[in-house]
Amino acid sequence: MKTISVSVEDDTHRLARIRAAETGTTVSAMMRDLLLELLRQPAEVGQAETESLRRGRLMDEVLNKFKEEGIGVDTSLVLTREELYNSDASH
């Protein structure tokens, strides 16, 4: 694991420590999560999109299209475990 040092104003550091304590975490963990979130966002125009981001974007597009068209799974039609095993035994 690598270490990254960041310089911030005293007030910013104090507020970050308070927020971390309120949420039961550390400033380092908050910064790590923030950095990961920034890396998950789509690249700026003109920058290459990673394969993982591209697949995620395409999956979101497909799921949104399904939602728009009312395509989905009717969970009332799903068999319970007992119904599934009983139906297999009768065939």
Secondary structure, DSSP 8 states (H G I E B T S, - for coil): ---------HHHHHHHHHHHHHTTS-HHHHHHHHHHHHHHS---TTS---HHHHHHHHHHHHHHHHHHTT----GGGS--HHHHHHHHHT-
